[in-house]
């Protein structure tokens, strides 16, 4: 029986038995010509599954003809049809090239043609199938010229689910990346030196970085073989810079199972898909460009730029999902963009000179949707923060724009409210150094960055580093802005807090009194900044053992905050906590425990049980209650005597 397949059997083929079985079952009808489509991300191995199925079918049914048609473009498709016509010895096929699809359809639709399998590989462009043909006797679509015979079957491979369902109806088989064990088998078969896999940790790490994508694994193995390097050395190359990673994933390599006119590296294999998306669904291309400029994981759909209509947004997300570029979460409105697609899209934008444009658009959108610092927005902060950080770091390649300044204020505000001190340091240093270079050491934005970094050092317990920066910021602001400017007072308060943490009570008190009195005069006794400075001074009094003075201020702060902010506001809870500690130091244990218990209940409800403040207060409450219980036991024992 005729056999027109451009590739030899892949000796490195591993796994995929479940997918091949599904293809076999779906195509096994004895009463009709079934169509099946294999769909999945570019590079996931669809062609190799179809190729392996064709070879297995040939072994089982030697009398079954197999015809392979690449659908990368109309020309390659028609060339393959012409070769099939010649193999089938259709009369005058070369003279009637315009009619070749109809001629092949007519021949294969005859039962006398026997068993046959048609494989249409890379059927990604649905327009090839739905556009009218140019033949002289008809004006039908190409998909209307598919043969039909109960002895025949048709298998498609495609990157897009929309094409798959158009061509094969419900007979669609989705192919995802390999699991770790199968991916390791593929890597082993692809390496010249299988002993490299003795480093199991490096193998696991490499496969994770390559997302278990078969094409990426084969490409990596080719580079490792050619350059005689270890898995660890290849991983190190991937980890250097984004451009190094792009260069590595753009390396051409020999692959017998790929078409000669198709680029095979991972970084370029999706370029044709990007262009197809842009030509057919501009909003989907815009969403893809936008998502490449934020974090690839857990992208809220609410973060995407607004569409003209809900339907257009749904269609655009559907297009990206159809290409397997994104995965939709089942229980919330979040999307994951494939990590290598995330990288390849940025490279595409960079090549076209539009990456900076999309990075700026991402910052614009984040500025628009990012919530204010009300504590009720905590869950929204958590959702947007990874994307704010990613967009900010991407923008810092260009450094210092107005959007960087605006977005930084959001980023600066949120992590500290969630107790995430360590996560901010690296970004803070990067922002500070960039602003020093671009704006100067005494620019307000630079001083703001220095102050934020100093606050992080303080929260990490690095008092000397915090003090050095706080003093520098304070003195510069005094000189530039004046002693009673709000920014200067903020610097003084931060420095006083550092002195307090260092146990330098007198120095902390001196600054604290100055800040409080200036706030009272400038802003009023019940202004939030005034209340904060009063609370800070009360903490200093408490540390000095001046309980009555501390209590007086703490009570005043707590009552004012209850009235102004509400009993469950985080600042009010902080005041309750401070007053409870003061009462405990005064020996008023019952009142202290009662107030701390109320504080813990509110903190756990408002801030969450895993927030550092909630955890700290809970531990304190347990300790105090145990002390009280021990005291009760001791007293009860004494009474029994």
C-alpha positions as CSV (number, residue, x, y, z in Angstrom):
1,X,0.0,0.0,0.0
2,X,1.2,3.6,-0.7
3,X,3.2,5.2,2.1
4,X,3.9,8.9,1.8
5,X,5.4,10.1,5.1
6,X,8.3,12.6,5.1
7,X,9.9,11.4,8.4
8,X,11.5,8.3,9.6
9,X,10.2,6.7,12.8
10,X,11.5,8.7,15.8
11,X,13.9,6.4,17.7
12,X,13.8,8.8,20.7
13,X,10.0,8.7,21.0
14,X,8.9,8.0,24.6
15,X,5.6,7.9,26.4
16,X,2.3,9.2,25.0
17,X,0.7,5.7,24.9
18,X,-2.5,7.1,26.3
19,X,-2.8,9.7,23.5
20,X,-2.0,7.2,20.8
21,X,-4.6,4.8,22.2
22,X,-7.2,7.6,22.1
23,X,-6.3,8.3,18.5
24,X,-6.7,4.6,17.6
25,X,-10.0,4.3,19.4
26,X,-11.5,7.4,17.8
27,X,-10.4,6.5,14.3
28,X,-11.5,2.9,14.5
29,X,-15.0,3.2,13.1
30,X,-16.0,0.6,10.5
31,X,-19.1,2.6,9.3
32,X,-17.8,6.1,8.6
33,X,-14.8,8.2,7.9
34,X,-13.7,9.6,11.3
35,X,-11.7,12.7,11.9
36,X,-9.6,13.3,14.9
37,X,-7.5,16.4,15.9
38,X,-4.5,16.4,18.2
39,X,-4.2,19.8,19.7
40,X,-1.5,21.3,22.0
41,X,1.1,24.0,22.5
42,X,3.8,24.3,19.8
43,X,6.7,22.1,20.7
44,X,4.6,19.7,22.8
45,X,5.1,16.8,20.4
46,X,1.9,16.6,18.4
47,X,3.7,15.7,15.1
48,X,5.7,13.0,16.8
49,X,2.5,11.4,18.2
50,X,0.9,11.4,14.8
51,X,4.1,10.0,13.3
52,X,4.4,7.2,15.9
53,X,0.7,6.4,15.4
54,X,1.2,6.2,11.6
55,X,4.1,3.8,12.0
56,X,2.2,1.6,14.5
57,X,-0.8,1.5,12.2
58,X,1.5,0.4,9.3
59,X,2.8,-2.5,11.4
60,X,-0.7,-3.6,12.3
61,X,-2.3,-3.0,8.9
62,X,0.4,-3.2,6.1
63,X,-2.4,-2.9,3.5
64,X,-3.4,0.5,4.9
65,X,-2.2,3.5,2.8
66,X,-0.8,6.4,4.7
67,X,-0.6,9.9,3.2
68,X,1.0,12.8,5.1
69,X,0.2,16.4,4.1
70,X,2.0,19.3,5.7
71,X,-0.4,22.3,6.0
72,X,2.2,25.0,6.8
73,X,0.9,26.9,3.8
74,X,-1.4,26.3,0.8
75,X,1.6,25.5,-1.6
76,X,3.0,22.7,0.6
77,X,-0.5,21.3,1.0
78,X,-1.2,21.2,-2.8
79,X,2.3,19.8,-3.5
80,X,1.5,16.9,-1.1
81,X,-1.9,16.4,-2.8
82,X,-0.2,16.2,-6.2
83,X,2.2,13.5,-4.9
84,X,-0.7,11.5,-3.5
85,X,-2.5,11.8,-6.9
86,X,0.5,10.5,-8.6
87,X,0.9,7.6,-6.2
88,X,-2.8,6.7,-6.7
89,X,-2.2,6.9,-10.4
90,X,-5.1,9.3,-11.0
91,X,-5.3,10.0,-14.7
92,X,-4.2,13.5,-15.9
93,X,-3.5,14.7,-12.4
94,X,-0.5,16.7,-13.4
95,X,-2.5,18.5,-16.1
96,X,-5.3,19.3,-13.8
97,X,-3.4,20.6,-10.8
98,X,-6.1,23.1,-10.0
99,X,-8.5,20.2,-9.5
100,X,-6.1,18.0,-7.5
101,X,-8.0,18.2,-4.2
102,X,-11.2,17.2,-5.9
103,X,-9.5,14.4,-7.8
104,X,-7.9,13.0,-4.6
105,X,-11.2,13.3,-2.8
106,X,-13.1,11.4,-5.4
107,X,-10.5,8.6,-5.6
108,X,-10.2,8.1,-1.8
109,X,-14.0,8.3,-1.3
110,X,-14.3,5.1,-3.5
111,X,-14.4,1.9,-1.4
112,X,-12.1,0.3,-3.9
113,X,-9.3,2.5,-2.7
114,X,-9.1,0.3,0.4
115,X,-8.0,1.4,3.8
116,X,-6.2,4.7,4.1
117,X,-5.1,7.3,6.7
118,X,-4.7,11.0,5.8
119,X,-2.5,13.0,8.2
120,X,-2.8,16.8,8.0
121,X,0.1,18.1,10.0
122,X,0.3,21.7,11.4
123,X,-3.3,22.6,10.4
124,X,-3.1,25.8,12.4
125,X,-4.4,28.3,9.9
126,X,-8.1,27.8,9.8
127,X,-8.4,30.2,6.9
128,X,-6.6,27.7,4.6
129,X,-9.6,25.4,5.3
130,X,-12.5,27.9,5.2
131,X,-11.4,30.1,2.3
132,X,-12.8,29.3,-1.1
133,X,-10.5,27.4,-3.5
134,X,-9.4,28.8,-6.8
135,X,-10.3,25.8,-9.0
136,X,-12.2,26.3,-12.1
137,X,-15.2,24.0,-11.6
138,X,-16.2,24.8,-8.0
139,X,-16.0,27.4,-5.3
140,X,-16.1,25.2,-2.2
141,X,-13.9,25.5,0.8
142,X,-10.9,23.2,1.1
143,X,-12.4,21.4,4.1
144,X,-15.3,20.5,1.8
145,X,-12.8,18.5,-0.3
146,X,-11.9,16.1,2.4
147,X,-12.6,12.5,1.3
148,X,-15.1,10.3,2.9
149,X,-15.0,6.5,3.0
150,X,-15.8,4.0,5.7
151,X,-12.4,2.5,5.1
152,X,-10.6,5.8,5.6
153,X,-9.8,8.1,8.5
154,X,-8.3,11.6,8.9
155,X,-5.9,12.8,11.6
156,X,-5.1,16.5,12.1
157,X,-2.4,18.1,14.3
158,X,-2.9,21.8,15.2
159,X,-1.9,24.3,17.8
160,X,-5.3,25.9,18.1
161,X,-8.4,24.3,19.6
162,X,-10.7,26.4,17.4
163,X,-9.2,24.8,14.3
164,X,-9.4,21.4,16.0
165,X,-13.1,21.7,16.7
166,X,-13.8,23.1,13.3
167,X,-12.0,20.2,11.6
168,X,-12.8,17.3,13.9
169,X,-15.8,18.3,15.9
170,X,-15.7,16.7,19.4
171,X,-13.0,14.2,18.5
172,X,-10.2,16.4,19.9
173,X,-7.2,15.0,21.9
174,X,-5.4,17.6,24.0
175,X,-1.7,17.1,24.6
176,X,0.1,18.7,27.5
177,X,3.8,18.7,28.5
178,X,5.3,15.5,29.7
179,X,5.4,14.3,33.3
180,X,8.8,14.3,35.0
181,X,9.5,10.6,34.5
182,X,8.7,10.6,30.7
183,X,10.6,13.9,30.3
184,X,13.7,12.2,32.0
185,X,13.4,9.3,29.6
186,X,13.3,11.7,26.6
187,X,16.4,13.6,28.0
188,X,18.2,10.3,28.5
189,X,17.5,9.1,24.9
190,X,18.6,12.5,23.5
191,X,21.9,12.7,25.4
192,X,25.1,11.2,24.0
193,X,26.3,10.7,27.5
194,X,23.5,9.2,29.6
195,X,25.8,9.3,32.7
196,X,25.0,13.0,32.9
197,X,21.7,12.0,34.4
198,X,23.5,10.7,37.4
199,X,23.0,14.2,38.8
200,X,19.4,13.6,39.5
201,X,18.9,17.1,41.1
202,X,20.3,18.9,38.1
203,X,18.1,16.8,35.7
204,X,15.0,17.6,37.7
205,X,15.9,21.3,37.9
206,X,16.6,21.5,34.1
207,X,13.4,19.8,33.2
208,X,11.4,22.1,35.4
209,X,13.0,25.2,33.8
210,X,12.2,23.7,30.4
211,X,8.6,23.1,31.6
212,X,8.9,19.5,30.5
213,X,8.3,20.7,26.9
214,X,9.6,18.0,24.5
215,X,11.0,20.4,22.0
216,X,12.9,22.4,24.7
217,X,14.3,19.1,26.1
218,X,15.5,17.9,22.7
219,X,17.0,21.3,21.9
220,X,18.8,21.5,25.3
221,X,20.2,18.0,24.8
222,X,21.5,18.9,21.3
223,X,23.4,21.9,22.8
224,X,24.7,19.8,25.6
225,X,25.9,17.1,23.2
226,X,27.5,19.6,20.8
227,X,29.4,21.6,23.5
228,X,30.1,18.6,25.9
229,X,28.8,20.4,29.0
230,X,27.0,19.1,32.1
231,X,23.4,19.6,32.9
232,X,24.5,22.0,35.7
233,X,26.5,24.1,33.2
234,X,23.4,24.4,30.9
235,X,21.3,25.4,33.8
236,X,23.8,28.1,34.7
237,X,23.5,29.5,31.2
238,X,19.7,29.6,31.5
239,X,20.0,31.5,34.8
240,X,22.3,34.3,33.8
241,X,20.2,36.9,32.0
242,X,17.0,36.9,30.0
243,X,18.9,37.7,26.9
244,X,21.2,34.7,27.5
245,X,18.2,32.5,28.0
246,X,16.7,33.8,24.7
247,X,20.0,33.2,22.9
248,X,20.2,29.7,24.3
249,X,16.6,28.8,23.4
250,X,17.2,30.3,19.9
251,X,20.0,27.9,19.0
252,X,19.2,26.0,15.8
253,X,19.7,22.3,15.9
254,X,19.4,19.3,13.6
255,X,16.2,17.4,13.9
256,X,15.1,14.8,11.4
257,X,11.5,15.1,12.6
258,X,11.1,18.8,11.6
259,X,10.3,20.4,8.3
260,X,13.3,22.0,6.6
261,X,11.6,25.4,6.1
262,X,10.3,25.6,9.7
263,X,12.4,27.1,12.4
264,X,12.8,24.6,15.2
265,X,14.2,26.4,18.3
266,X,11.9,26.9,21.2
267,X,12.2,30.7,21.2
268,X,11.1,31.0,17.6
269,X,8.7,28.1,17.2
270,X,5.7,30.2,18.4
271,X,6.5,33.2,16.2
272,X,4.1,32.0,13.5
273,X,1.4,31.5,16.2
274,X,2.0,35.1,17.4
275,X,1.5,36.4,13.9
276,X,-1.6,34.3,13.3
277,X,-3.2,35.6,16.6
278,X,-2.4,39.2,15.7
279,X,-4.0,38.9,12.3
280,X,-7.1,37.2,13.5
281,X,-7.8,38.5,17.0
282,X,-6.0,41.8,17.7
283,X,-7.3,41.9,21.3
284,X,-5.9,38.5,22.0
285,X,-2.5,39.7,20.7
286,X,-2.8,42.7,23.0
287,X,-3.6,40.6,26.0
288,X,-0.6,38.3,25.2
289,X,1.7,41.3,24.9
290,X,0.3,42.8,28.2
291,X,0.6,39.5,30.1
292,X,4.2,39.1,29.1
293,X,5.0,42.3,31.0
294,X,3.5,41.1,34.3
295,X,4.1,37.9,36.3
296,X,3.2,34.8,34.3
297,X,1.3,33.1,37.1
298,X,-2.1,34.0,38.7
299,X,-2.9,36.9,36.4
300,X,-6.3,38.4,37.4
301,X,-8.6,38.8,34.5
302,X,-9.6,42.1,36.1
303,X,-6.0,43.3,35.5
304,X,-6.3,42.9,31.7
305,X,-7.0,46.1,29.7
306,X,-10.7,46.6,29.3
307,X,-12.3,45.4,26.1
308,X,-15.0,47.0,24.0
309,X,-17.4,44.3,25.1
310,X,-17.5,41.3,27.4
311,X,-17.8,39.0,24.4
312,X,-14.6,40.4,22.8
313,X,-12.8,39.8,26.1
314,X,-14.1,36.2,26.3
315,X,-13.2,35.6,22.7
316,X,-9.7,36.9,23.1
317,X,-9.0,34.8,26.2
318,X,-10.5,31.9,24.3
319,X,-8.1,32.4,21.5
320,X,-5.1,32.4,23.8
321,X,-6.4,29.3,25.6
322,X,-7.1,27.6,22.2
323,X,-3.4,28.0,21.4
324,X,-2.5,26.5,24.8
325,X,-0.7,29.7,25.7
326,X,-2.7,30.3,28.8
327,X,-4.4,28.1,31.4
328,X,-7.6,29.3,33.1
329,X,-8.1,28.5,36.8
330,X,-11.3,26.6,37.4
331,X,-12.4,28.3,40.6
332,X,-11.4,31.9,40.2
333,X,-10.8,34.5,37.5
334,X,-7.1,33.9,37.2
335,X,-4.9,33.0,34.2
336,X,-1.5,31.4,33.9
337,X,0.7,32.2,30.9
338,X,3.0,29.4,29.9
339,X,6.5,30.4,31.3
340,X,8.4,29.8,28.0
341,X,5.7,31.6,26.0
342,X,6.0,34.4,28.5
343,X,9.7,34.7,27.7
344,X,9.2,34.2,23.9
345,X,6.5,36.9,23.8
346,X,8.8,39.5,25.4
347,X,11.5,38.5,22.9
348,X,9.0,39.0,20.1
349,X,8.1,42.4,21.4
350,X,11.7,43.3,22.0
351,X,12.6,42.3,18.4
352,X,9.7,44.5,17.1
353,X,10.7,47.4,19.3
354,X,7.5,47.5,21.3
355,X,8.5,45.9,24.6
356,X,8.9,49.3,26.3
357,X,5.5,50.4,25.0
358,X,3.8,47.3,26.5
359,X,5.8,47.6,29.8
360,X,4.5,51.2,30.1
361,X,0.9,50.0,29.3
362,X,1.2,47.4,32.1
363,X,2.3,50.1,34.5
364,X,-0.6,52.4,33.4
365,X,-3.1,49.6,34.0
366,X,-1.6,48.7,37.4
367,X,-1.8,52.4,38.4
368,X,-5.4,52.4,37.4
369,X,-6.6,49.3,39.2
370,X,-4.2,49.1,42.2
371,X,-6.2,49.6,45.4
372,X,-5.6,52.3,48.0
373,X,-4.1,51.5,51.4
374,X,-7.4,50.7,53.2
375,X,-6.9,47.5,55.2
376,X,-10.0,46.0,53.6
377,X,-8.2,45.7,50.3
378,X,-5.6,43.3,51.7
379,X,-6.7,40.4,49.5
380,X,-6.6,42.6,46.4
381,X,-3.1,43.7,47.3
382,X,-1.9,40.1,47.5
383,X,-3.4,39.4,44.1
384,X,-1.9,42.4,42.3
385,X,1.5,42.6,44.1
386,X,3.5,40.0,42.1
387,X,2.4,41.8,38.9
388,X,3.3,45.2,40.3
389,X,6.7,44.0,41.3
390,X,7.3,42.3,37.9
391,X,6.2,45.3,35.9
392,X,8.3,47.6,38.1
393,X,11.5,45.5,37.6
394,X,10.8,45.4,33.9
395,X,10.4,49.2,33.8
396,X,13.6,49.7,35.7
397,X,15.5,48.6,32.7
398,X,14.6,52.0,31.4
399,X,14.6,53.6,34.9
400,X,13.1,56.5,36.6
401,X,9.9,57.3,34.7
402,X,6.9,58.9,36.2
403,X,5.1,55.5,36.1
404,X,7.9,53.9,38.1
405,X,7.5,56.6,40.7
406,X,3.7,56.1,40.9
407,X,3.9,52.3,40.9
408,X,6.6,52.3,43.5
409,X,4.4,54.1,46.0
410,X,1.9,51.2,45.6
411,X,4.6,48.6,46.0
412,X,6.2,50.4,48.9
413,X,2.9,50.6,50.7
414,X,1.7,47.0,50.5
415,X,4.4,44.5,51.4
416,X,5.1,46.1,54.7
417,X,1.5,46.0,55.7
418,X,1.6,42.3,55.2
419,X,4.8,41.9,57.3
420,X,6.9,40.9,54.2
421,X,10.0,42.8,55.1
422,X,12.6,40.5,53.4
423,X,10.8,40.4,50.1
424,X,11.2,44.1,49.5
425,X,14.9,44.6,50.2
426,X,16.3,43.6,46.8
427,X,13.8,45.7,44.9
428,X,14.4,48.7,47.3
429,X,18.1,48.7,46.7
430,X,17.6,48.5,43.0
431,X,15.2,51.4,43.0
432,X,17.4,53.5,45.3
433,X,20.6,53.0,43.2
434,X,18.7,53.7,40.0
435,X,17.3,56.9,41.4
436,X,20.6,58.0,42.7
437,X,22.1,57.6,39.3
438,X,19.3,59.1,37.3
439,X,17.9,61.8,39.7
440,X,20.7,62.6,42.2
441,X,21.2,61.8,45.9
442,X,19.1,64.6,47.3
443,X,16.1,64.3,44.9
444,X,12.8,63.7,46.8
445,X,12.2,60.4,45.1
446,X,15.7,59.2,45.9
447,X,15.2,60.2,49.6
448,X,11.9,58.4,49.6
449,X,13.6,55.2,48.4
450,X,16.4,55.6,51.0
451,X,13.8,56.0,53.7
452,X,11.9,52.9,52.6
453,X,15.1,50.9,52.5
454,X,16.0,52.1,56.0
455,X,12.5,51.1,57.2
456,X,13.1,47.6,55.8
457,X,16.5,47.4,57.6
458,X,14.8,48.5,60.8
459,X,12.1,45.8,60.4
460,X,14.8,43.2,59.8
461,X,16.6,44.3,63.0
462,X,19.5,45.9,61.2
463,X,19.6,48.9,63.4
464,X,22.9,50.5,62.5
465,X,22.2,50.3,58.8
466,X,18.8,51.8,59.3
467,X,20.2,54.6,61.5
468,X,22.8,55.6,58.9
469,X,20.2,55.9,56.2
470,X,17.6,57.6,58.4
471,X,20.1,60.3,59.6
472,X,21.1,61.0,56.0
473,X,17.5,61.3,54.9
474,X,16.5,63.5,57.9
475,X,19.4,65.9,57.5
476,X,18.9,66.3,53.8
477,X,15.2,67.0,54.2
478,X,15.9,69.5,57.0
479,X,18.2,71.4,54.7
480,X,16.0,71.1,51.6
481,X,12.4,71.2,53.0
482,X,12.6,72.7,56.5
483,X,12.3,71.3,60.0
484,X,8.5,71.3,60.1
485,X,7.9,69.8,56.6
486,X,5.8,66.5,56.8
487,X,8.6,64.6,55.0
488,X,11.2,65.8,57.5
489,X,8.9,65.0,60.4
490,X,8.5,61.5,59.0
491,X,12.3,61.1,58.8
492,X,12.6,62.2,62.4
493,X,9.9,59.8,63.6
494,X,11.7,56.9,61.7
495,X,15.0,57.8,63.3
496,X,13.3,58.0,66.8
497,X,11.9,54.5,66.2
498,X,15.4,53.2,65.4
499,X,16.8,54.8,68.5
500,X,14.0,53.2,70.5
501,X,14.8,49.8,69.0
502,X,18.5,50.3,70.0
503,X,17.5,51.1,73.6
504,X,18.5,54.8,73.3
505,X,15.5,56.0,75.1
506,X,16.5,59.6,75.8
507,X,17.5,60.2,72.1
508,X,14.2,58.6,71.0
509,X,12.2,60.8,73.5
510,X,13.8,64.0,72.4
511,X,13.0,63.4,68.7
512,X,9.5,62.0,69.6
513,X,8.4,65.0,71.6
514,X,9.6,67.4,68.8
515,X,7.7,65.4,66.2
516,X,4.5,65.2,68.3
517,X,4.4,68.9,69.2
518,X,5.0,69.9,65.6
519,X,2.3,67.6,64.3
520,X,-0.2,69.0,66.9
521,X,0.6,72.5,65.9
522,X,0.6,71.9,62.1
523,X,-2.1,69.2,61.7
524,X,-4.2,69.1,64.9
525,X,-4.4,66.8,67.9
526,X,-6.6,64.2,66.2
527,X,-4.8,63.9,62.9
528,X,-3.5,60.4,62.1
529,X,0.1,61.6,61.9
530,X,-0.3,63.3,65.3
531,X,-1.8,60.1,66.8
532,X,1.1,58.0,65.4
533,X,3.7,60.3,66.9
534,X,1.8,60.2,70.3
535,X,1.8,56.4,70.2
536,X,5.5,56.3,69.4
537,X,6.3,58.7,72.3
538,X,4.1,56.6,74.6
539,X,6.1,53.5,73.7
540,X,9.3,55.4,74.6
541,X,7.8,56.4,78.0
542,X,6.8,52.8,78.6
543,X,10.4,51.6,77.8
544,X,11.7,54.2,80.3
545,X,9.4,52.8,83.0
546,X,7.2,55.9,83.0
547,X,4.0,53.9,83.1
548,X,1.5,56.7,83.9
549,X,2.8,59.0,81.2
550,X,2.6,56.1,78.7
551,X,-0.9,55.1,79.8
552,X,-2.2,58.6,79.4
553,X,-1.0,58.9,75.8
554,X,-2.0,55.3,74.8
555,X,-5.6,55.8,76.1
556,X,-5.9,59.1,74.3
557,X,-4.6,57.6,71.1
558,X,-6.9,54.5,71.3
559,X,-10.0,56.4,72.1
560,X,-9.4,58.9,69.3
561,X,-8.7,56.2,66.8
562,X,-11.8,54.3,67.8
563,X,-13.8,57.4,67.1
564,X,-12.1,58.4,63.9
565,X,-11.2,55.1,62.3
566,X,-13.4,52.5,63.9
567,X,-12.7,49.8,66.5
568,X,-11.5,47.2,64.0
569,X,-9.0,49.4,62.1
570,X,-5.4,48.1,62.2
571,X,-4.2,51.3,63.8
572,X,-6.8,51.1,66.5
573,X,-5.8,47.5,67.2
574,X,-2.2,48.6,67.5
575,X,-3.2,51.1,70.1
576,X,-5.1,48.4,72.0
577,X,-2.1,46.2,72.0
578,X,0.2,48.9,73.3
579,X,-2.2,49.8,76.1
580,X,-2.6,46.2,77.1
581,X,1.2,45.9,77.5
582,X,1.3,49.1,79.6
583,X,-1.4,47.8,81.9
584,X,0.5,44.5,82.2
585,X,3.6,46.4,83.3
586,X,1.6,48.3,85.8
587,X,0.4,45.0,87.4
588,X,-3.2,45.4,86.1
589,X,-3.2,41.8,84.8
590,X,-6.9,41.2,84.5
591,X,-7.5,44.4,82.5
592,X,-4.4,43.7,80.3
593,X,-5.6,40.1,79.5
594,X,-9.1,41.2,78.7
595,X,-7.9,44.0,76.3
596,X,-5.3,41.7,74.7
597,X,-8.0,39.0,74.2
598,X,-10.2,41.5,72.4
599,X,-7.2,42.7,70.3
600,X,-6.3,39.1,69.2
601,X,-9.8,38.3,68.1
602,X,-10.0,41.5,66.0
603,X,-6.5,41.0,64.5
604,X,-7.2,37.5,63.5
605,X,-10.5,38.5,61.8
606,X,-9.1,41.7,60.1
607,X,-5.5,40.8,59.4
608,X,-5.6,37.1,59.3
609,X,-4.3,34.4,61.6
610,X,-0.9,34.2,59.8
611,X,-0.1,37.9,60.0
612,X,2.9,38.7,62.2
613,X,0.9,41.0,64.4
614,X,-1.8,38.4,65.0
615,X,0.8,35.7,65.8
616,X,2.7,38.0,68.2
617,X,-0.4,39.1,70.1
618,X,-1.7,35.5,70.3
619,X,1.6,34.3,71.8
620,X,1.5,37.1,74.3
621,X,-2.0,36.3,75.3
622,X,-1.2,32.6,75.8
623,X,1.8,33.6,78.0
624,X,-0.2,36.0,80.1
625,X,-3.1,33.5,80.6
626,X,-0.6,30.8,81.6
627,X,1.0,33.2,84.1
628,X,-2.5,34.0,85.5
629,X,-3.3,30.3,85.8
630,X,0.0,29.5,87.6
631,X,-0.8,32.4,90.0
632,X,-4.2,31.0,90.7
633,X,-2.8,27.6,91.4
634,X,-0.2,29.0,93.8
635,X,-2.9,31.0,95.6
636,X,-5.2,28.1,95.8
637,X,-2.5,25.9,97.2
638,X,-1.7,28.5,99.8
639,X,-5.3,28.7,100.9
640,X,-5.4,24.9,101.3
641,X,-2.5,25.1,103.8
